[in-house]
Amino acid sequence: MELSAAGGVGVSELCRRFGISRKTGYKWLGRYAREGHEALLDQVRTKTRRSNQTGQPVEAELLALRTEHPTWGPRKLRRRLQDLGGTCVPAVSTVARLLKRSGCIAPEVSQQHQPWQRFVRPEPNELWQMDFKGHFAMHSGRCHPLTVLDDHSRYLVGLFACGNEQMATVQGHLTELFTIHGMPGTILCDNGPPWAGSGPEHTLLTVWLLRLGVRVTHGRPFHPQTQGKDERFHRTLKADLLARHDWSDLRQAQERFDAYRRLYNHDRPHEALDLAVPASRYRPSPRPMPSRLPVAEYEPGELVRFVKSKGEITFKNRFYYVGRAFAGLPVALRPTSSDGVYRLCYAAFTLGLIDSSTPSDLPKGNYHPLQSYTSKSVTP
């Protein structure tokens, strides 16, 4: 039966006057026809619990985990709850909603986390990134954290509390890492000491690595993003650990570093690994640390020169500066397809180019320039 309004006014006109839809108008007219005036009174609604609403124990466990790790976001927290064997773990969106409701996430912070394209080496130990995190004061002296990160797995290979940034300190820790994990193919460093000298000159540390068969590369000057993974880890280390404690001495710092390294590698889900932990993607290198430091060997007939004490070699009555760190070591000059141009090499590593085809206008005894080399410089 069609419902009609009193006074001869049509339903559409009444709805227009009261600013409601025709659907709402018919709903109320239907209630009135079935139940009378009582149907038009305000009705008390009983709160009902949705079947998919997060239970209080799960929410409490989530907030406790967030309190323990205040820098972890919804994805990491949810994955960690799953790894701990939690049941009925809510979706990422629900975790985010609970964190926002509890005041753990500010809206402006959510906007900062946007996905971006990542570039990684295809296998573990192809590239390690190494750097010093800026030093911080302790009650006794200063700590210089040395970090070594595997590019492929994000595995934190080493985290050391150092009292300085000297070559002997770094070499000692790298020896320890090579003994435990084997040796990487390449180590990426910045352009500061102890792994970089004046300009392109090698240091005692980088020559030691070359002798072990480890290539050394450097990031572009004033471009820390070249070591983006290690730089990003430094931010995480500061937020998760350095800024949350008072620091006494190097011994205490190393104990905390060791505990954090275990957490970072084995417990903390990593966004770049689809929330897997770095330890699940890492394996030791098949290249063991040799018991003795090898000396480069060359093929019969190669042009070999020994670097003199001041760091130079002579070739075709000219002096070329190689670097004092190579003093006493043999280097080879390997001809390229360009007449008079040679690659100056230590073992399999190219140190630069020598161009003996250009006229010499330098006084006798002066060094001729060693040109920088890339794979695109010449055709070998």
Order of alpha helices (4+ residues) and beta strands (2+ residues): alpha-alpha-alpha-alpha-alpha-alpha-beta-beta-beta-beta-alpha-beta-alpha-beta-alpha-alpha-beta-beta-beta-beta-beta-beta-beta
